[in-house]
């Protein structure tokens, strides 16, 4: 049980971290790791992780600690700012791509995108060697519909990120519609991929129903995004504002039977709170951990 961030500015300002710790990156992670055994690192979505940084994360956490990583944006077909790319890869891009503020996988030569996968994988090596690397989250965008081509995209990611545990989260309802649900789960199972169960606002094209499913007996994952339907798609809000939601005891209790079933099928179950606004995620994480215990 843990959260999807330990560095969110609203968490730092909430008072959860003691005053003597909140401005020290080293001490913040150590403090977090005293309270939870796992965290998700989303910094790797915005920039490729370096071995220097991942080594520091490995050194700042206890032996049994687990750190999951969100895949770099380009690896999951999201757009990225060319300025966030390594210099040599940026220089390999066509001139018309460099002129854009947002570039997509189609803007990359195939070998350049494959190289991003390779560097991402290599960057995590210190955590892999220390036994602290949890899962890599492949979170696909809202426009990523169920199709043969997109299934091939996921399989390609599996090939380019060898050996690591990969967890797939969809943000397009077609994957888990009543018609396609069985097909999707069977596909993930066939390729040894973990389906990420989610709790999130419903009624949007991106909404995935709160179905608990195990497609890999090694690992099951649930990510709790909150239920702030009003803010979920409201333009002009920050990511933190979209996740501004505190789960009630009753809402968390809805998941207990599902969690028990998942624990019977999978060796490890990760429950991650992504309602990262203020101290809501850490409070709900501690609350749910107590319930499960």
ZIFEN-V851701 format. One record per pair of residues at least 6 apart in sequence whose ideal C-beta (glycine too) atoms are under 8 Angstrom apart, sorted by the first residue. I is the first residue (numbers start at 1). J is the second residue. D is the distance in Angstrom with one decimal. If there is no record, write none. Layout:
i=I j=J d=D
i=I j=J d=D
This chain:
i=1 j=36 d=6.4
i=1 j=37 d=7.3
i=1 j=38 d=7.1
i=1 j=270 d=8.0
i=1 j=271 d=4.8
i=1 j=272 d=7.9
i=1 j=285 d=5.4
i=1 j=286 d=7.9
i=1 j=288 d=6.1
i=1 j=289 d=4.0
i=1 j=292 d=7.0
i=2 j=36 d=4.0
i=2 j=37 d=6.6
i=2 j=38 d=3.8
i=2 j=39 d=5.0
i=2 j=40 d=7.2
i=2 j=66 d=8.0
i=2 j=270 d=7.6
i=2 j=271 d=7.7
i=2 j=272 d=5.8
i=2 j=273 d=7.4
i=2 j=285 d=6.0
i=3 j=36 d=6.8
i=3 j=39 d=6.3
i=3 j=40 d=7.2
i=3 j=272 d=6.5
i=3 j=273 d=4.7
i=3 j=274 d=7.4
i=3 j=276 d=6.4
i=3 j=281 d=4.2
i=3 j=282 d=5.8
i=3 j=285 d=5.3
i=4 j=39 d=7.7
i=4 j=40 d=4.2
i=4 j=42 d=6.5
i=4 j=223 d=6.8
i=4 j=272 d=5.3
i=4 j=273 d=6.6
i=4 j=274 d=4.0
i=4 j=276 d=5.9
i=4 j=281 d=7.0
i=5 j=11 d=6.9
i=5 j=39 d=7.5
i=5 j=40 d=7.1
i=5 j=42 d=6.2
i=5 j=274 d=7.9
i=5 j=276 d=4.6
i=5 j=281 d=7.2
i=6 j=28 d=6.3
i=6 j=29 d=6.1
i=6 j=32 d=4.2
i=6 j=39 d=5.3
i=7 j=25 d=7.6
i=7 j=28 d=7.0
i=7 j=43 d=7.7
i=8 j=240 d=6.3
i=8 j=276 d=4.7
i=8 j=277 d=7.6
i=9 j=240 d=7.6
i=10 j=240 d=5.2
i=10 j=276 d=7.4
i=10 j=277 d=5.3
i=10 j=278 d=4.9
i=11 j=17 d=7.5
i=11 j=276 d=6.5
i=11 j=278 d=6.5
i=11 j=279 d=6.2
i=11 j=281 d=7.3
i=11 j=282 d=6.9
i=12 j=22 d=5.2
i=12 j=28 d=7.5
i=13 j=278 d=7.7
i=14 j=278 d=4.3
i=14 j=279 d=4.1
i=15 j=279 d=7.2
i=16 j=279 d=4.3
i=16 j=282 d=5.6
i=17 j=28 d=5.9
i=17 j=31 d=6.1
i=18 j=31 d=7.3
i=20 j=27 d=7.8
i=21 j=27 d=4.4
i=21 j=28 d=5.9
i=21 j=31 d=5.2
i=22 j=28 d=6.7
i=26 j=56 d=7.8
i=26 j=60 d=5.8
i=29 j=57 d=6.8
i=29 j=60 d=4.7
i=29 j=61 d=6.6
i=30 j=60 d=5.4
i=30 j=61 d=7.4
i=32 j=39 d=6.3
i=33 j=39 d=7.7
i=33 j=60 d=7.4
i=33 j=61 d=4.7
i=33 j=62 d=5.7
i=33 j=65 d=5.2
i=35 j=282 d=7.2
i=35 j=286 d=7.3
i=36 j=282 d=7.7
i=36 j=285 d=6.3
i=36 j=289 d=7.9
i=37 j=64 d=6.4
i=37 j=65 d=6.2
i=37 j=66 d=6.3
i=38 j=65 d=7.2
i=38 j=66 d=4.3
i=38 j=67 d=7.3
i=38 j=68 d=6.8
i=38 j=134 d=6.3
i=38 j=270 d=6.0
i=38 j=272 d=7.2
i=39 j=66 d=7.8
i=39 j=67 d=5.8
i=39 j=68 d=7.3
i=40 j=67 d=7.8
i=40 j=68 d=4.4
i=40 j=69 d=7.5
i=40 j=70 d=6.6
i=40 j=137 d=6.8
i=40 j=272 d=5.5
i=40 j=274 d=7.7
i=41 j=49 d=7.9
i=41 j=57 d=7.4
i=41 j=67 d=5.6
i=41 j=68 d=6.7
i=41 j=69 d=5.0
i=41 j=70 d=6.8
i=42 j=70 d=4.5
i=43 j=49 d=7.3
i=44 j=69 d=4.7
i=44 j=70 d=5.7
i=44 j=71 d=7.1
i=44 j=72 d=5.9
i=44 j=120 d=7.2
i=44 j=123 d=7.7
i=45 j=70 d=4.2
i=45 j=71 d=6.8
i=45 j=72 d=6.2
i=45 j=73 d=5.6
i=45 j=78 d=7.9
i=45 j=139 d=8.0
i=46 j=72 d=7.9
i=46 j=73 d=7.1
i=46 j=80 d=8.0
i=46 j=84 d=6.3
i=47 j=72 d=7.4
i=47 j=84 d=5.2
i=48 j=72 d=5.7
i=48 j=86 d=6.7
i=48 j=116 d=7.0
i=48 j=119 d=5.4
i=48 j=120 d=5.6
i=48 j=123 d=5.8
i=49 j=69 d=7.0
i=49 j=120 d=6.9
i=49 j=123 d=3.8
i=49 j=124 d=6.1
i=50 j=123 d=5.7
i=51 j=122 d=7.1
i=51 j=123 d=5.8
i=51 j=125 d=6.0
i=51 j=126 d=5.6
i=54 j=123 d=6.1
i=54 j=124 d=5.8
i=54 j=125 d=7.3
i=54 j=126 d=4.6
i=54 j=127 d=5.1
i=55 j=126 d=4.0
i=57 j=67 d=6.1
i=57 j=126 d=7.9
i=57 j=127 d=6.5
i=57 j=132 d=7.9
i=58 j=126 d=4.9
i=58 j=127 d=5.2
i=58 j=129 d=8.0
i=58 j=130 d=4.4
i=58 j=132 d=5.7
i=61 j=67 d=7.0
i=61 j=132 d=6.3
i=63 j=131 d=7.7
i=65 j=132 d=5.5
i=66 j=132 d=6.0
i=66 j=133 d=7.8
i=66 j=134 d=4.0
i=66 j=270 d=7.7
i=67 j=127 d=5.9
i=67 j=132 d=5.6
i=67 j=133 d=6.6
i=67 j=134 d=5.9
i=68 j=134 d=4.1
i=68 j=135 d=5.0
i=68 j=136 d=7.3
i=68 j=137 d=6.1
i=68 j=167 d=7.6
i=68 j=270 d=7.2
i=68 j=272 d=7.4
i=69 j=124 d=6.4
i=69 j=133 d=7.5
i=69 j=134 d=7.8
i=69 j=135 d=7.9
i=69 j=136 d=5.3
i=69 j=137 d=6.8
i=70 j=136 d=7.8
i=70 j=137 d=4.7
i=70 j=139 d=6.4
i=71 j=120 d=7.1
i=71 j=136 d=5.6
i=71 j=137 d=6.2
i=71 j=138 d=5.2
i=71 j=139 d=7.1
i=71 j=157 d=7.6
i=71 j=161 d=8.0
i=72 j=80 d=7.6
i=72 j=116 d=6.5
i=72 j=120 d=5.2
i=73 j=79 d=6.7
i=73 j=80 d=4.4
i=74 j=80 d=5.2
i=74 j=103 d=8.0
i=74 j=104 d=7.9
i=74 j=105 d=6.0
i=74 j=108 d=7.1
i=74 j=113 d=6.4
i=74 j=116 d=5.6
i=75 j=116 d=6.5
i=75 j=117 d=6.0
i=75 j=120 d=6.4
i=75 j=138 d=7.3
i=75 j=157 d=6.4
i=76 j=138 d=5.4
i=76 j=139 d=6.0
i=76 j=140 d=5.3
i=76 j=141 d=7.1
i=76 j=144 d=8.0
i=76 j=157 d=7.5
i=77 j=104 d=7.0
i=77 j=105 d=5.4
i=77 j=140 d=6.5
i=77 j=141 d=6.2
i=77 j=144 d=6.0
i=77 j=153 d=6.6
i=78 j=104 d=7.8
i=78 j=141 d=5.4
i=79 j=102 d=3.9
i=79 j=103 d=6.4
i=79 j=104 d=5.2
i=80 j=102 d=7.2
i=80 j=103 d=6.3
i=81 j=101 d=6.4
i=81 j=102 d=6.8
i=81 j=103 d=7.8
i=82 j=90 d=5.5
i=82 j=93 d=6.7
i=82 j=97 d=7.1
i=82 j=98 d=5.7
i=82 j=100 d=7.0
i=82 j=101 d=8.0
i=82 j=103 d=5.5
i=83 j=90 d=7.7
i=85 j=93 d=7.8
i=85 j=116 d=7.7
i=86 j=119 d=6.9
i=89 j=112 d=5.4
i=89 j=115 d=6.3
i=89 j=116 d=6.6
i=90 j=98 d=7.0
i=92 j=109 d=6.5
i=92 j=112 d=5.0
i=93 j=103 d=7.1
i=93 j=107 d=6.6
i=93 j=108 d=6.8
i=93 j=109 d=7.7
i=93 j=112 d=7.0
i=94 j=107 d=7.1
i=97 j=103 d=5.1
i=97 j=107 d=4.0
i=97 j=108 d=7.6
i=100 j=107 d=7.2
i=105 j=113 d=5.8
i=108 j=116 d=7.7
i=114 j=160 d=6.4
i=117 j=157 d=7.4
i=117 j=160 d=3.8
i=117 j=161 d=6.4
i=118 j=160 d=7.2
i=120 j=161 d=7.5
i=121 j=160 d=7.5
i=121 j=161 d=5.6
i=121 j=162 d=7.5
i=121 j=164 d=7.4
i=124 j=133 d=5.7
i=124 j=136 d=7.8
i=124 j=164 d=7.6
i=127 j=133 d=4.1
i=128 j=164 d=7.4
i=133 j=164 d=6.8
i=134 j=165 d=7.0
i=134 j=270 d=7.0
i=135 j=164 d=7.4
i=135 j=165 d=4.3
i=135 j=166 d=6.7
i=135 j=167 d=4.5
i=135 j=194 d=6.5
i=135 j=219 d=6.2
i=135 j=221 d=6.7
i=135 j=270 d=7.2
i=136 j=161 d=6.0
i=136 j=164 d=5.4
i=136 j=165 d=7.1
i=136 j=166 d=5.4
i=136 j=167 d=7.1
i=137 j=167 d=5.3
i=137 j=169 d=6.3
i=137 j=196 d=7.0
i=137 j=221 d=8.0
i=138 j=154 d=7.0
i=138 j=157 d=5.8
i=138 j=166 d=5.8
i=138 j=167 d=6.8
i=138 j=168 d=4.9
i=138 j=169 d=7.1
i=139 j=169 d=4.4
i=139 j=171 d=6.9
i=139 j=196 d=7.7
i=140 j=150 d=7.6
i=140 j=154 d=7.8
i=140 j=168 d=7.3
i=140 j=169 d=7.1
i=140 j=170 d=5.8
i=140 j=171 d=6.3
i=140 j=172 d=7.3
i=141 j=171 d=6.1
i=141 j=172 d=7.7
i=142 j=171 d=4.8
i=142 j=172 d=5.6
i=142 j=205 d=6.7
i=142 j=206 d=4.5
i=143 j=172 d=6.9
i=144 j=150 d=5.6
i=144 j=153 d=7.9
i=144 j=170 d=7.2
i=144 j=171 d=7.2
i=144 j=172 d=5.5
i=145 j=172 d=5.2
i=145 j=174 d=4.7
i=145 j=175 d=7.8
i=146 j=172 d=7.4
i=146 j=174 d=4.5
i=146 j=175 d=4.9
i=146 j=180 d=5.3
i=146 j=183 d=7.6
i=146 j=184 d=6.6
i=151 j=187 d=6.1
i=154 j=168 d=6.5
i=154 j=187 d=8.0
i=154 j=191 d=7.4
i=154 j=193 d=7.2
i=155 j=191 d=6.0
i=157 j=166 d=7.0
i=158 j=166 d=6.2
i=158 j=191 d=5.5
i=158 j=192 d=7.4
i=158 j=193 d=6.6
i=165 j=194 d=6.6
i=165 j=216 d=7.7
i=165 j=218 d=6.7
i=165 j=219 d=5.4
i=166 j=192 d=8.0
i=166 j=193 d=5.3
i=166 j=194 d=6.8
i=167 j=193 d=7.3
i=167 j=194 d=4.1
i=167 j=195 d=7.7
i=167 j=196 d=5.0
i=167 j=219 d=7.0
i=167 j=221 d=4.8
i=168 j=188 d=6.1
i=168 j=193 d=5.2
i=168 j=194 d=6.8
i=168 j=195 d=6.3
i=168 j=196 d=6.1
i=169 j=196 d=3.8
i=169 j=198 d=6.6
i=169 j=208 d=8.0
i=169 j=223 d=6.6
i=170 j=176 d=6.5
i=170 j=184 d=7.7
i=170 j=196 d=7.9
i=170 j=208 d=5.7
i=171 j=206 d=4.7
i=171 j=208 d=7.1
i=172 j=205 d=7.0
i=172 j=206 d=6.3
i=173 j=204 d=7.9
i=173 j=205 d=5.8
i=173 j=206 d=6.7
i=173 j=207 d=5.7
i=173 j=208 d=6.5
i=174 j=180 d=6.1
i=175 j=181 d=7.9
i=175 j=184 d=4.8
i=175 j=208 d=7.3
i=176 j=184 d=6.2
i=176 j=208 d=5.1
i=176 j=209 d=5.9
i=176 j=211 d=6.5
i=181 j=211 d=7.2
i=184 j=195 d=7.7
i=185 j=195 d=6.1
i=185 j=213 d=5.4
i=185 j=215 d=5.5
i=188 j=194 d=7.3
i=188 j=195 d=5.1
i=188 j=215 d=4.1
i=188 j=216 d=7.5
i=189 j=215 d=4.3
i=189 j=216 d=7.1
i=192 j=216 d=5.9
i=193 j=215 d=6.4
i=193 j=216 d=6.4
i=194 j=215 d=6.2
i=194 j=216 d=4.5
i=194 j=218 d=7.7
i=194 j=219 d=4.8
i=194 j=220 d=6.6
i=194 j=221 d=5.6
i=195 j=213 d=5.0
i=195 j=214 d=7.4
i=195 j=215 d=4.4
i=195 j=216 d=7.8
i=195 j=220 d=7.9
i=195 j=221 d=7.8
i=196 j=221 d=4.8
i=196 j=222 d=7.4
i=196 j=223 d=5.7
i=197 j=210 d=7.1
i=197 j=211 d=6.3
i=197 j=212 d=4.8
i=197 j=213 d=6.1
i=197 j=220 d=7.4
i=197 j=221 d=6.9
i=197 j=222 d=4.6
i=197 j=223 d=7.6
i=197 j=258 d=7.6
i=197 j=262 d=7.7
i=198 j=208 d=5.1
i=198 j=210 d=6.7
i=198 j=222 d=7.2
i=198 j=223 d=5.4
i=198 j=224 d=7.7
i=198 j=225 d=6.3
i=199 j=210 d=5.1
i=199 j=222 d=7.1
i=199 j=223 d=7.6
i=199 j=224 d=4.7
i=199 j=225 d=6.4
i=199 j=226 d=7.9
i=199 j=227 d=7.3
i=199 j=255 d=7.0
i=200 j=207 d=6.5
i=200 j=208 d=6.7
i=200 j=210 d=7.7
i=200 j=225 d=4.0
i=200 j=226 d=7.3
i=200 j=227 d=7.2
i=200 j=232 d=7.7
i=201 j=207 d=6.5
i=201 j=225 d=7.5
i=201 j=226 d=7.6
i=201 j=227 d=5.5
i=201 j=228 d=6.5
i=201 j=229 d=4.0
i=201 j=232 d=4.3
i=202 j=209 d=7.1
i=202 j=229 d=7.4
i=203 j=229 d=6.7
i=204 j=232 d=6.4
i=204 j=233 d=6.1
i=210 j=254 d=8.0
i=210 j=255 d=8.0
i=212 j=220 d=7.9
i=212 j=222 d=7.0
i=212 j=255 d=7.6
i=212 j=258 d=3.7
i=212 j=259 d=7.4
i=212 j=261 d=6.4
i=212 j=262 d=5.5
i=214 j=220 d=4.8
i=214 j=262 d=5.5
i=214 j=265 d=4.1
i=214 j=266 d=4.9
i=216 j=266 d=7.1
i=217 j=265 d=6.3
i=217 j=266 d=5.6
i=217 j=267 d=6.4
i=218 j=266 d=6.9
i=218 j=267 d=5.5
i=218 j=268 d=6.8
i=219 j=266 d=6.0
i=219 j=267 d=7.2
i=219 j=268 d=5.1
i=219 j=269 d=7.8
i=219 j=270 d=7.0
i=220 j=262 d=4.5
i=220 j=263 d=7.8
i=220 j=265 d=7.0
i=220 j=266 d=3.8
i=220 j=268 d=7.3
i=220 j=269 d=4.7
i=220 j=270 d=7.3
i=221 j=269 d=7.6
i=221 j=270 d=4.7
i=221 j=272 d=6.9
i=222 j=255 d=7.1
i=222 j=258 d=7.9
i=222 j=259 d=7.3
i=222 j=262 d=7.5
i=222 j=269 d=7.5
i=222 j=270 d=7.3
i=222 j=271 d=5.1
i=222 j=272 d=7.0
i=223 j=272 d=5.0
i=223 j=274 d=5.3
i=224 j=247 d=6.9
i=224 j=271 d=7.4
i=224 j=272 d=6.9
i=224 j=273 d=5.0
i=224 j=274 d=6.0
i=224 j=275 d=6.3
i=224 j=284 d=7.1
i=225 j=243 d=6.3
i=225 j=274 d=4.9
i=225 j=275 d=6.7
i=226 j=243 d=5.1
i=226 j=244 d=7.2
i=226 j=245 d=3.0
i=226 j=246 d=7.9
i=226 j=247 d=7.2
i=226 j=274 d=7.3
i=226 j=275 d=3.7
i=226 j=280 d=7.7
i=227 j=245 d=5.6
i=227 j=247 d=7.7
i=227 j=251 d=7.2
i=228 j=242 d=6.6
i=228 j=243 d=6.9
i=228 j=244 d=5.7
i=228 j=245 d=4.2
i=231 j=237 d=5.7
i=231 j=241 d=5.6
i=231 j=242 d=5.1
i=231 j=244 d=6.3
i=232 j=242 d=5.9
i=234 j=242 d=7.7
i=240 j=276 d=6.4
i=240 j=277 d=4.9
i=241 j=277 d=7.0
i=243 j=274 d=6.1
i=243 j=275 d=4.9
i=243 j=276 d=5.5
i=243 j=277 d=5.4
i=243 j=281 d=7.9
i=244 j=275 d=7.4
i=244 j=277 d=4.0
i=244 j=278 d=7.8
i=244 j=280 d=7.4
i=245 j=275 d=4.8
i=245 j=277 d=7.3
i=245 j=280 d=6.8
i=246 j=275 d=7.0
i=246 j=280 d=4.6
i=246 j=283 d=7.2
i=246 j=284 d=6.6
i=247 j=275 d=7.0
i=247 j=284 d=4.9
i=247 j=287 d=7.7
i=247 j=288 d=7.9
i=249 j=287 d=7.1
i=249 j=291 d=8.0
i=252 j=284 d=6.9
i=252 j=287 d=6.3
i=252 j=288 d=5.1
i=252 j=291 d=6.1
i=253 j=291 d=6.8
i=255 j=288 d=7.5
i=256 j=291 d=6.2
i=256 j=292 d=7.0
i=259 j=269 d=6.5
i=259 j=271 d=6.9
i=259 j=292 d=6.1
i=262 j=269 d=5.1
i=263 j=269 d=5.2
i=271 j=285 d=7.6
i=271 j=288 d=6.2
i=271 j=289 d=7.8
i=271 j=292 d=7.4
i=272 j=285 d=8.0
i=273 j=280 d=7.9
i=273 j=281 d=4.0
i=273 j=282 d=7.5
i=273 j=284 d=5.1
i=273 j=285 d=4.5
i=273 j=288 d=7.5
i=274 j=281 d=6.8
i=275 j=281 d=5.0
i=275 j=284 d=6.4
